[in-house]
Amino acid sequence: MTIRVMPKGLEVNLDKLKKKIIEKLKEVVEGEVGFKKQPIAFGLNALDLTLIVPEDKGSLVEETLSGIKGVQTVNVQSVSLV
């Protein structure tokens, strides 16, 4: 599963946001979460996450990420079966 997390603005520290994401998802995700900083516009960057999630917990991941302080939007980019 690949998910794009958009921060609320330029003032959001992406390194701190990564740590919060890892902390919140460690009970749901199998294995490690891959992160890639994706430039959007005017200095704003998104985080693209690559992770393995049980099929029945996909929506839980979205809800969990949406509840993190500093996150504006969470969009599923792709889903595939392993």
N, CA, C and O atoms as a CHARMM CRD file, in Angstrom:
* protein
*
  328
    1    1 MET  N      0.85300  -1.16600   0.00000 PROA 1      0.00000
    2    1 MET  CA     0.00000   0.00000   0.00000 PROA 1      0.00000
    3    1 MET  C      0.89800   1.22600   0.00000 PROA 1      0.00000
    4    1 MET  O      1.86800   1.29400   0.75400 PROA 1      0.00000
    5    2 THR  N      0.57400   2.18800  -0.84100 PROA 2      0.00000
    6    2 THR  CA     1.29400   3.45600  -0.87300 PROA 2      0.00000
    7    2 THR  C      0.31400   4.56600  -0.51300 PROA 2      0.00000
    8    2 THR  O     -0.77600   4.66400  -1.07800 PROA 2      0.00000
    9    3 ILE  N      0.72700   5.40200   0.44400 PROA 3      0.00000
   10    3 ILE  CA    -0.13300   6.47500   0.94500 PROA 3      0.00000
   11    3 ILE  C      0.64000   7.78300   0.90700 PROA 3      0.00000
   12    3 ILE  O      1.81600   7.82600   1.27000 PROA 3      0.00000
   13    4 ARG  N     -0.02000   8.85100   0.46900 PROA 4      0.00000
   14    4 ARG  CA     0.58100  10.18500   0.50300 PROA 4      0.00000
   15    4 ARG  C     -0.00400  10.95500   1.68000 PROA 4      0.00000
   16    4 ARG  O     -1.22000  11.09700   1.81300 PROA 4      0.00000
   17    5 VAL  N      0.89300  11.44600   2.53000 PROA 5      0.00000
   18    5 VAL  CA     0.50800  12.25000   3.69100 PROA 5      0.00000
   19    5 VAL  C      0.93800  13.68700   3.42500 PROA 5      0.00000
   20    5 VAL  O      2.12000  13.97700   3.23900 PROA 5      0.00000
   21    6 MET  N     -0.04600  14.57800   3.41100 PROA 6      0.00000
   22    6 MET  CA     0.23000  16.00600   3.21200 PROA 6      0.00000
   23    6 MET  C      0.24700  16.70300   4.57000 PROA 6      0.00000
   24    6 MET  O     -0.70900  16.59500   5.33800 PROA 6      0.00000
   25    7 PRO  N      1.33800  17.42100   4.86500 PROA 7      0.00000
   26    7 PRO  CA     1.37600  18.18400   6.11400 PROA 7      0.00000
   27    7 PRO  C      0.49100  19.42200   6.01200 PROA 7      0.00000
   28    7 PRO  O      0.10900  19.84100   4.92000 PROA 7      0.00000
   29    8 LYS  N      0.17400  19.99800   7.17000 PROA 8      0.00000
   30    8 LYS  CA    -0.69600  21.18400   7.19700 PROA 8      0.00000
   31    8 LYS  C     -0.02400  22.41400   6.61200 PROA 8      0.00000
   32    8 LYS  O     -0.71000  23.35600   6.21600 PROA 8      0.00000
   33    9 GLY  N      1.29300  22.42800   6.54900 PROA 9      0.00000
   34    9 GLY  CA     1.98300  23.59000   5.99100 PROA 9      0.00000
   35    9 GLY  C      3.48600  23.42400   6.04600 PROA 9      0.00000
   36    9 GLY  O      4.00000  22.38800   6.46700 PROA 9      0.00000
   37   10 LEU  N      4.18100  24.46500   5.61200 PROA 10     0.00000
   38   10 LEU  CA     5.64300  24.44600   5.58300 PROA 10     0.00000
   39   10 LEU  C      6.25600  24.34800   6.97300 PROA 10     0.00000
   40   10 LEU  O      7.37600  23.86200   7.13000 PROA 10     0.00000
   41   11 GLU  N      5.52200  24.80900   7.98200 PROA 11     0.00000
   42   11 GLU  CA     6.06400  24.83100   9.34300 PROA 11     0.00000
   43   11 GLU  C      6.11900  23.44500   9.98900 PROA 11     0.00000
   44   11 GLU  O      6.74400  23.28700  11.03800 PROA 11     0.00000
   45   12 VAL  N      5.48300  22.44700   9.39000 PROA 12     0.00000
   46   12 VAL  CA     5.48400  21.09200   9.95200 PROA 12     0.00000
   47   12 VAL  C      6.83400  20.44000   9.66900 PROA 12     0.00000
   48   12 VAL  O      7.25300  20.33500   8.51700 PROA 12     0.00000
   49   13 ASN  N      7.50800  20.00300  10.72900 PROA 13     0.00000
   50   13 ASN  CA     8.79700  19.32800  10.60700 PROA 13     0.00000
   51   13 ASN  C      8.55200  17.88600  10.15300 PROA 13     0.00000
   52   13 ASN  O      7.95300  17.09700  10.88500 PROA 13     0.00000
   53   14 LEU  N      9.01500  17.54300   8.94700 PROA 14     0.00000
   54   14 LEU  CA     8.73900  16.21400   8.39400 PROA 14     0.00000
   55   14 LEU  C      9.44000  15.09900   9.15800 PROA 14     0.00000
   56   14 LEU  O      8.92600  13.98200   9.22600 PROA 14     0.00000
   57   15 ASP  N     10.60800  15.38200   9.73500 PROA 15     0.00000
   58   15 ASP  CA    11.29900  14.35300  10.51800 PROA 15     0.00000
   59   15 ASP  C     10.50200  13.99700  11.77400 PROA 15     0.00000
   60   15 ASP  O     10.38500  12.82400  12.12900 PROA 15     0.00000
   61   16 LYS  N      9.96100  15.00500  12.43700 PROA 16     0.00000
   62   16 LYS  CA     9.12400  14.75100  13.61700 PROA 16     0.00000
   63   16 LYS  C      7.83100  14.05400  13.21400 PROA 16     0.00000
   64   16 LYS  O      7.33700  13.18500  13.93300 PROA 16     0.00000
   65   17 LEU  N      7.28700  14.43500  12.06800 PROA 17     0.00000
   66   17 LEU  CA     6.06900  13.80600  11.57300 PROA 17     0.00000
   67   17 LEU  C      6.30900  12.32500  11.27700 PROA 17     0.00000
   68   17 LEU  O      5.45400  11.48900  11.56800 PROA 17     0.00000
   69   18 LYS  N      7.46400  12.00000  10.70400 PROA 18     0.00000
   70   18 LYS  CA     7.82100  10.59300  10.44200 PROA 18     0.00000
   71   18 LYS  C      7.81800   9.78600  11.73500 PROA 18     0.00000
   72   18 LYS  O      7.27100   8.68500  11.78700 PROA 18     0.00000
   73   19 LYS  N      8.43300  10.34100  12.77500 PROA 19     0.00000
   74   19 LYS  CA     8.50000   9.64400  14.06300 PROA 19     0.00000
   75   19 LYS  C      7.10700   9.40000  14.63300 PROA 19     0.00000
   76   19 LYS  O      6.83400   8.32700  15.17200 PROA 19     0.00000
   77   20 LYS  N      6.22800  10.39000  14.51700 PROA 20     0.00000
   78   20 LYS  CA     4.85000  10.23000  14.99300 PROA 20     0.00000
   79   20 LYS  C      4.13300   9.13800  14.20700 PROA 20     0.00000
   80   20 LYS  O      3.39700   8.33400  14.77800 PROA 20     0.00000
   81   21 ILE  N      4.35200   9.11500  12.89400 PROA 21     0.00000
   82   21 ILE  CA     3.71300   8.11500  12.03900 PROA 21     0.00000
   83   21 ILE  C      4.17400   6.71600  12.42500 PROA 21     0.00000
   84   21 ILE  O      3.35200   5.81000  12.56300 PROA 21     0.00000
   85   22 ILE  N      5.46700   6.53500  12.59800 PROA 22     0.00000
   86   22 ILE  CA     6.00500   5.22500  12.98000 PROA 22     0.00000
   87   22 ILE  C      5.41400   4.77700  14.30500 PROA 22     0.00000
   88   22 ILE  O      5.01000   3.62300  14.45000 PROA 22     0.00000
   89   23 GLU  N      5.36200   5.68300  15.27300 PROA 23     0.00000
   90   23 GLU  CA     4.82400   5.36600  16.60100 PROA 23     0.00000
   91   23 GLU  C      3.36300   4.93000  16.51900 PROA 23     0.00000
   92   23 GLU  O      2.97000   3.94500  17.14500 PROA 23     0.00000
   93   24 LYS  N      2.56400   5.65700  15.75200 PROA 24     0.00000
   94   24 LYS  CA     1.13000   5.35600  15.66000 PROA 24     0.00000
   95   24 LYS  C      0.83600   4.08300  14.87100 PROA 24     0.00000
   96   24 LYS  O     -0.13500   3.38400  15.16000 PROA 24     0.00000
   97   25 LEU  N      1.66900   3.77700  13.87500 PROA 25     0.00000
   98   25 LEU  CA     1.37300   2.64600  12.98900 PROA 25     0.00000
   99   25 LEU  C      2.00900   1.32600  13.40200 PROA 25     0.00000
  100   25 LEU  O      1.72900   0.29800  12.78600 PROA 25     0.00000
  101   26 LYS  N      2.85600   1.32700  14.42600 PROA 26     0.00000
  102   26 LYS  CA     3.58500   0.10000  14.73800 PROA 26     0.00000
  103   26 LYS  C      2.68700  -1.06800  15.14700 PROA 26     0.00000
  104   26 LYS  O      3.10100  -2.22300  15.04300 PROA 26     0.00000
  105   27 GLU  N      1.46900  -0.79000  15.60900 PROA 27     0.00000
  106   27 GLU  CA     0.55300  -1.87100  15.97700 PROA 27     0.00000
  107   27 GLU  C     -0.23400  -2.40400  14.78300 PROA 27     0.00000
  108   27 GLU  O     -0.79500  -3.49800  14.85300 PROA 27     0.00000
  109   28 VAL  N     -0.28300  -1.64800  13.69500 PROA 28     0.00000
  110   28 VAL  CA    -1.11500  -1.99900  12.54600 PROA 28     0.00000
  111   28 VAL  C     -0.29300  -2.56300  11.38800 PROA 28     0.00000
  112   28 VAL  O     -0.74100  -3.47200  10.69000 PROA 28     0.00000
  113   29 VAL  N      0.90200  -2.02500  11.18700 PROA 29     0.00000
  114   29 VAL  CA     1.71400  -2.34600  10.01600 PROA 29     0.00000
  115   29 VAL  C      2.59700  -3.56000  10.26400 PROA 29     0.00000
  116   29 VAL  O      3.14100  -3.73900  11.35400 PROA 29     0.00000
  117   30 GLU  N      2.72900  -4.38700   9.23800 PROA 30     0.00000
  118   30 GLU  CA     3.63500  -5.52900   9.29700 PROA 30     0.00000
  119   30 GLU  C      4.96300  -5.10700   8.68000 PROA 30     0.00000
  120   30 GLU  O      5.01300  -4.74500   7.50400 PROA 30     0.00000
  121   31 GLY  N      6.03500  -5.15000   9.46500 PROA 31     0.00000
  122   31 GLY  CA     7.34700  -4.74800   8.95100 PROA 31     0.00000
  123   31 GLY  C      7.55200  -3.25100   9.06400 PROA 31     0.00000
  124   31 GLY  O      6.86000  -2.56000   9.81100 PROA 31     0.00000
  125   32 GLU  N      8.52700  -2.76800   8.29700 PROA 32     0.00000
  126   32 GLU  CA     8.89000  -1.36000   8.35800 PROA 32     0.00000
  127   32 GLU  C      8.07600  -0.52300   7.38600 PROA 32     0.00000
  128   32 GLU  O      7.52600  -1.02200   6.40400 PROA 32     0.00000
  129   33 VAL  N      8.02000   0.75800   7.69200 PROA 33     0.00000
  130   33 VAL  CA     7.35700   1.72400   6.81700 PROA 33     0.00000
  131   33 VAL  C      8.43600   2.43400   6.01400 PROA 33     0.00000
  132   33 VAL  O      9.39700   2.95800   6.57700 PROA 33     0.00000
  133   34 GLY  N      8.27000   2.44900   4.69000 PROA 34     0.00000
  134   34 GLY  CA     9.20200   3.17700   3.83500 PROA 34     0.00000
  135   34 GLY  C      8.70600   4.60000   3.63300 PROA 34     0.00000
  136   34 GLY  O      7.51200   4.82500   3.43100 PROA 34     0.00000
  137   35 PHE  N      9.62300   5.56200   3.68700 PROA 35     0.00000
  138   35 PHE  CA     9.27200   6.97200   3.52400 PROA 35     0.00000
  139   35 PHE  C     10.03000   7.56800   2.34900 PROA 35     0.00000
  140   35 PHE  O     11.20500   7.27000   2.13500 PROA 35     0.00000
  141   36 LYS  N      9.34100   8.41500   1.59000 PROA 36     0.00000
  142   36 LYS  CA     9.98400   9.17500   0.52400 PROA 36     0.00000
  143   36 LYS  C      9.40300  10.58000   0.55100 PROA 36     0.00000
  144   36 LYS  O      8.18600  10.76300   0.50100 PROA 36     0.00000
  145   37 LYS  N     10.28700  11.57300   0.63200 PROA 37     0.00000
  146   37 LYS  CA     9.84300  12.96700   0.61700 PROA 37     0.00000
  147   37 LYS  C      9.55100  13.34700  -0.83100 PROA 37     0.00000
  148   37 LYS  O     10.40300  13.19500  -1.70700 PROA 37     0.00000
  149   38 GLN  N      8.34900  13.83700  -1.07100 PROA 38     0.00000
  150   38 GLN  CA     7.89900  14.16100  -2.42800 PROA 38     0.00000
  151   38 GLN  C      7.63400  15.66500  -2.53300 PROA 38     0.00000
  152   38 GLN  O      6.70600  16.16800  -1.90000 PROA 38     0.00000
  153   39 PRO  N      8.44100  16.39700  -3.33000 PROA 39     0.00000
  154   39 PRO  CA     8.18400  17.83000  -3.50800 PROA 39     0.00000
  155   39 PRO  C      6.82900  18.06400  -4.18000 PROA 39     0.00000
  156   39 PRO  O      6.48700  17.39100  -5.15200 PROA 39     0.00000
  157   40 ILE  N      6.06400  19.02300  -3.65700 PROA 40     0.00000
  158   40 ILE  CA     4.74400  19.33200  -4.20400 PROA 40     0.00000
  159   40 ILE  C      4.79000  20.68500  -4.92400 PROA 40     0.00000
  160   40 ILE  O      4.68500  20.73000  -6.14900 PROA 40     0.00000
  161   41 ALA  N      4.94100  21.76900  -4.19300 PROA 41     0.00000
  162   41 ALA  CA     5.01900  23.10500  -4.79100 PROA 41     0.00000
  163   41 ALA  C      5.43800  24.12400  -3.74300 PROA 41     0.00000
  164   41 ALA  O      5.11600  23.99000  -2.56200 PROA 41     0.00000
  165   42 PHE  N      6.15600  25.13800  -4.18800 PROA 42     0.00000
  166   42 PHE  CA     6.51900  26.27500  -3.33900 PROA 42     0.00000
  167   42 PHE  C      7.17700  25.85700  -2.02400 PROA 42     0.00000
  168   42 PHE  O      6.91700  26.45400  -0.98000 PROA 42     0.00000
  169   43 GLY  N      8.02500  24.83700  -2.07500 PROA 43     0.00000
  170   43 GLY  CA     8.73500  24.38400  -0.88900 PROA 43     0.00000
  171   43 GLY  C      7.98200  23.39400  -0.02500 PROA 43     0.00000
  172   43 GLY  O      8.53100  22.89500   0.95700 PROA 43     0.00000
  173   44 LEU  N      6.74200  23.10000  -0.36500 PROA 44     0.00000
  174   44 LEU  CA     5.94900  22.13600   0.39700 PROA 44     0.00000
  175   44 LEU  C      6.28300  20.72000  -0.05900 PROA 44     0.00000
  176   44 LEU  O      6.33500  20.44200  -1.25700 PROA 44     0.00000
  177   45 ASN  N      6.50600  19.83900   0.89200 PROA 45     0.00000
  178   45 ASN  CA     6.79100  18.44000   0.60300 PROA 45     0.00000
  179   45 ASN  C      5.75200  17.55100   1.26200 PROA 45     0.00000
  180   45 ASN  O      5.25700  17.84600   2.34900 PROA 45     0.00000
  181   46 ALA  N      5.43100  16.46200   0.58600 PROA 46     0.00000
  182   46 ALA  CA     4.55100  15.43700   1.14900 PROA 46     0.00000
  183   46 ALA  C      5.41400  14.24600   1.52200 PROA 46     0.00000
  184   46 ALA  O      6.56400  14.14700   1.09300 PROA 46     0.00000
  185   47 LEU  N      4.86400  13.34800   2.31600 PROA 47     0.00000
  186   47 LEU  CA     5.53000  12.08600   2.61900 PROA 47     0.00000
  187   47 LEU  C      4.76900  10.96600   1.92400 PROA 47     0.00000
  188   47 LEU  O      3.57100  10.78700   2.14500 PROA 47     0.00000
  189   48 ASP  N      5.47100  10.21500   1.08300 PROA 48     0.00000
  190   48 ASP  CA     4.89100   9.02600   0.47500 PROA 48     0.00000
  191   48 ASP  C      5.33100   7.83200   1.30800 PROA 48     0.00000
  192   48 ASP  O      6.52700   7.58800   1.47000 PROA 48     0.00000
  193   49 LEU  N      4.36800   7.09100   1.83300 PROA 49     0.00000
  194   49 LEU  CA     4.63800   5.93700   2.68200 PROA 49     0.00000
  195   49 LEU  C      4.37700   4.66200   1.89800 PROA 49     0.00000
  196   49 LEU  O      3.38200   4.55300   1.18000 PROA 49     0.00000
  197   50 THR  N      5.27600   3.70500   2.04000 PROA 50     0.00000
  198   50 THR  CA     5.07400   2.37800   1.47500 PROA 50     0.00000
  199   50 THR  C      5.04600   1.41800   2.65300 PROA 50     0.00000
  200   50 THR  O      5.97700   1.38000   3.45700 PROA 50     0.00000
  201   51 LEU  N      3.96400   0.63600   2.75200 PROA 51     0.00000
  202   51 LEU  CA     3.82400  -0.24000   3.90000 PROA 51     0.00000
  203   51 LEU  C      3.00300  -1.47000   3.56300 PROA 51     0.00000
  204   51 LEU  O      2.25000  -1.49700   2.59000 PROA 51     0.00000
  205   52 ILE  N      3.16900  -2.48500   4.39300 PROA 52     0.00000
  206   52 ILE  CA     2.40100  -3.72300   4.25300 PROA 52     0.00000
  207   52 ILE  C      1.37900  -3.75000   5.37700 PROA 52     0.00000
  208   52 ILE  O      1.72100  -3.68000   6.55700 PROA 52     0.00000
  209   53 VAL  N      0.10900  -3.85300   4.97900 PROA 53     0.00000
  210   53 VAL  CA    -0.99400  -3.79900   5.93000 PROA 53     0.00000
  211   53 VAL  C     -1.93100  -4.96600   5.65300 PROA 53     0.00000
  212   53 VAL  O     -2.22600  -5.24900   4.49200 PROA 53     0.00000
  213   54 PRO  N     -2.40900  -5.65700   6.69900 PROA 54     0.00000
  214   54 PRO  CA    -3.43200  -6.67900   6.47400 PROA 54     0.00000
  215   54 PRO  C     -4.64300  -6.05700   5.77400 PROA 54     0.00000
  216   54 PRO  O     -5.00300  -4.90900   6.03300 PROA 54     0.00000
  217   55 GLU  N     -5.25500  -6.82500   4.89600 PROA 55     0.00000
  218   55 GLU  CA    -6.34800  -6.32200   4.05800 PROA 55     0.00000
  219   55 GLU  C     -7.47100  -5.67000   4.86400 PROA 55     0.00000
  220   55 GLU  O     -8.05300  -4.67800   4.42700 PROA 55     0.00000
  221   56 ASP  N     -7.77200  -6.21900   6.02800 PROA 56     0.00000
  222   56 ASP  CA    -8.88600  -5.70200   6.82700 PROA 56     0.00000
  223   56 ASP  C     -8.54100  -4.44700   7.63400 PROA 56     0.00000
  224   56 ASP  O     -9.41500  -3.89100   8.30000 PROA 56     0.00000
  225   57 LYS  N     -7.28100  -3.98900   7.58600 PROA 57     0.00000
  226   57 LYS  CA    -6.88200  -2.83000   8.39000 PROA 57     0.00000
  227   57 LYS  C     -6.52000  -1.60300   7.55900 PROA 57     0.00000
  228   57 LYS  O     -5.98600  -0.63300   8.09700 PROA 57     0.00000
  229   58 GLY  N     -6.80100  -1.62900   6.25800 PROA 58     0.00000
  230   58 GLY  CA    -6.46900  -0.49500   5.39300 PROA 58     0.00000
  231   58 GLY  C     -7.12800   0.80100   5.82300 PROA 58     0.00000
  232   58 GLY  O     -6.47700   1.84500   5.86500 PROA 58     0.00000
  233   59 SER  N     -8.41300   0.74400   6.14400 PROA 59     0.00000
  234   59 SER  CA    -9.11600   1.96600   6.55300 PROA 59     0.00000
  235   59 SER  C     -8.65100   2.43500   7.93000 PROA 59     0.00000
  236   59 SER  O     -8.67200   3.63300   8.21500 PROA 59     0.00000
  237   60 LEU  N     -8.23500   1.50400   8.78300 PROA 60     0.00000
  238   60 LEU  CA    -7.71000   1.86500  10.10000 PROA 60     0.00000
  239   60 LEU  C     -6.42500   2.68200   9.95400 PROA 60     0.00000
  240   60 LEU  O     -6.19500   3.62400  10.71300 PROA 60     0.00000
  241   61 VAL  N     -5.59500   2.32300   8.98500 PROA 61     0.00000
  242   61 VAL  CA    -4.35700   3.06600   8.73500 PROA 61     0.00000
  243   61 VAL  C     -4.68900   4.50400   8.33800 PROA 61     0.00000
  244   61 VAL  O     -4.08900   5.44600   8.85500 PROA 61     0.00000
  245   62 GLU  N     -5.63400   4.67300   7.42900 PROA 62     0.00000
  246   62 GLU  CA    -6.03200   6.01700   6.99600 PROA 62     0.00000
  247   62 GLU  C     -6.55700   6.84600   8.16600 PROA 62     0.00000
  248   62 GLU  O     -6.18600   8.01000   8.31900 PROA 62     0.00000
  249   63 GLU  N     -7.41500   6.25100   8.98900 PROA 63     0.00000
  250   63 GLU  CA    -7.97400   6.95600  10.14600 PROA 63     0.00000
  251   63 GLU  C     -6.88000   7.34000  11.13200 PROA 63     0.00000
  252   63 GLU  O     -6.88100   8.44800  11.66900 PROA 63     0.00000
  253   64 THR  N     -5.94600   6.42300  11.37000 PROA 64     0.00000
  254   64 THR  CA    -4.84900   6.67400  12.30400 PROA 64     0.00000
  255   64 THR  C     -3.98100   7.82600  11.82100 PROA 64     0.00000
  256   64 THR  O     -3.64100   8.71900  12.59700 PROA 64     0.00000
  257   65 LEU  N     -3.62200   7.80800  10.54300 PROA 65     0.00000
  258   65 LEU  CA    -2.78300   8.87200   9.99000 PROA 65     0.00000
  259   65 LEU  C     -3.50300  10.21600  10.01400 PROA 65     0.00000
  260   65 LEU  O     -2.88400  11.24300  10.29700 PROA 65     0.00000
  261   66 SER  N     -4.78100  10.22100   9.72600 PROA 66     0.00000
  262   66 SER  CA    -5.55900  11.46700   9.71900 PROA 66     0.00000
  263   66 SER  C     -5.62900  12.10500  11.09900 PROA 66     0.00000
  264   66 SER  O     -5.79100  13.32000  11.21100 PROA 66     0.00000
  265   67 GLY  N     -5.51000  11.30600  12.14000 PROA 67     0.00000
  266   67 GLY  CA    -5.59200  11.80700  13.50000 PROA 67     0.00000
  267   67 GLY  C     -4.29900  12.36200  14.06000 PROA 67     0.00000
  268   67 GLY  O     -4.28000  12.85100  15.19000 PROA 67     0.00000
  269   68 ILE  N     -3.21800  12.30100  13.30100 PROA 68     0.00000
  270   68 ILE  CA    -1.92300  12.78900  13.77900 PROA 68     0.00000
  271   68 ILE  C     -1.84800  14.30500  13.60800 PROA 68     0.00000
  272   68 ILE  O     -2.19000  14.84100  12.55400 PROA 68     0.00000
  273   69 LYS  N     -1.39700  14.98400  14.65800 PROA 69     0.00000
  274   69 LYS  CA    -1.25400  16.43700  14.61600 PROA 69     0.00000
  275   69 LYS  C     -0.23800  16.81300  13.53500 PROA 69     0.00000
  276   69 LYS  O      0.85100  16.24300  13.46800 PROA 69     0.00000
  277   70 GLY  N     -0.60400  17.76600  12.70200 PROA 70     0.00000
  278   70 GLY  CA     0.28100  18.22100  11.63200 PROA 70     0.00000
  279   70 GLY  C     -0.06000  17.63300  10.27400 PROA 70     0.00000
  280   70 GLY  O      0.48400  18.06300   9.25700 PROA 70     0.00000
  281   71 VAL  N     -0.96600  16.64200  10.24900 PROA 71     0.00000
  282   71 VAL  CA    -1.37300  16.01300   8.99000 PROA 71     0.00000
  283   71 VAL  C     -2.63400  16.70400   8.47700 PROA 71     0.00000
  284   71 VAL  O     -3.62200  16.83500   9.19800 PROA 71     0.00000
  285   72 GLN  N     -2.58300  17.14200   7.22200 PROA 72     0.00000
  286   72 GLN  CA    -3.76800  17.76400   6.62200 PROA 72     0.00000
  287   72 GLN  C     -4.60900  16.74300   5.88200 PROA 72     0.00000
  288   72 GLN  O     -5.81000  16.63400   6.12800 PROA 72     0.00000
  289   73 THR  N     -3.98300  15.98000   4.96400 PROA 73     0.00000
  290   73 THR  CA    -4.73400  14.98100   4.20600 PROA 73     0.00000
  291   73 THR  C     -3.94900  13.68700   4.09700 PROA 73     0.00000
  292   73 THR  O     -2.72100  13.66500   4.18400 PROA 73     0.00000
  293   74 VAL  N     -4.70100  12.60200   3.90300 PROA 74     0.00000
  294   74 VAL  CA    -4.13400  11.26400   3.70400 PROA 74     0.00000
  295   74 VAL  C     -4.81500  10.68000   2.47400 PROA 74     0.00000
  296   74 VAL  O     -6.03800  10.54300   2.44100 PROA 74     0.00000
  297   75 ASN  N     -4.01700  10.33600   1.45700 PROA 75     0.00000
  298   75 ASN  CA    -4.56900   9.78900   0.21900 PROA 75     0.00000
  299   75 ASN  C     -3.89100   8.47500  -0.12800 PROA 75     0.00000
  300   75 ASN  O     -2.66300   8.39800  -0.18200 PROA 75     0.00000
  301   76 VAL  N     -4.68400   7.44900  -0.36200 PROA 76     0.00000
  302   76 VAL  CA    -4.14000   6.16700  -0.80800 PROA 76     0.00000
  303   76 VAL  C     -3.77400   6.31700  -2.27600 PROA 76     0.00000
  304   76 VAL  O     -4.62200   6.64700  -3.10500 PROA 76     0.00000
  305   77 GLN  N     -2.50600   6.07200  -2.59400 PROA 77     0.00000
  306   77 GLN  CA    -2.02200   6.19100  -3.96600 PROA 77     0.00000
  307   77 GLN  C     -2.15800   4.87400  -4.72400 PROA 77     0.00000
  308   77 GLN  O     -2.52000   4.85900  -5.90000 PROA 77     0.00000
  309   78 SER  N     -1.85900   3.75700  -4.03100 PROA 78     0.00000
  310   78 SER  CA    -1.97700   2.44700  -4.68300 PROA 78     0.00000
  311   78 SER  C     -2.12000   1.35500  -3.63400 PROA 78     0.00000
  312   78 SER  O     -1.66300   1.48300  -2.49800 PROA 78     0.00000
  313   79 VAL  N     -2.77500   0.27200  -4.05800 PROA 79     0.00000
  314   79 VAL  CA    -2.96000  -0.90300  -3.20800 PROA 79     0.00000
  315   79 VAL  C     -2.68500  -2.12000  -4.07400 PROA 79     0.00000
  316   79 VAL  O     -3.15000  -2.20400  -5.21000 PROA 79     0.00000
  317   80 SER  N     -1.92000  -3.07000  -3.52600 PROA 80     0.00000
  318   80 SER  CA    -1.68200  -4.31600  -4.25100 PROA 80     0.00000
  319   80 SER  C     -1.63700  -5.46400  -3.25500 PROA 80     0.00000
  320   80 SER  O     -1.36600  -5.26400  -2.07100 PROA 80     0.00000
  321   81 LEU  N     -1.90000  -6.64500  -3.73900 PROA 81     0.00000
  322   81 LEU  CA    -1.86000  -7.83500  -2.89200 PROA 81     0.00000
  323   81 LEU  C     -0.45700  -8.41100  -2.88800 PROA 81     0.00000
  324   81 LEU  O      0.24000  -8.40300  -3.90300 PROA 81     0.00000
  325   82 VAL  N     -0.05500  -8.91200  -1.72500 PROA 82     0.00000
  326   82 VAL  CA     1.27200  -9.51600  -1.59100 PROA 82     0.00000
  327   82 VAL  C      1.12600 -11.00800  -1.55900 PROA 82     0.00000
  328   82 VAL  O      2.12200 -11.72400  -1.45100 PROA 82     0.00000
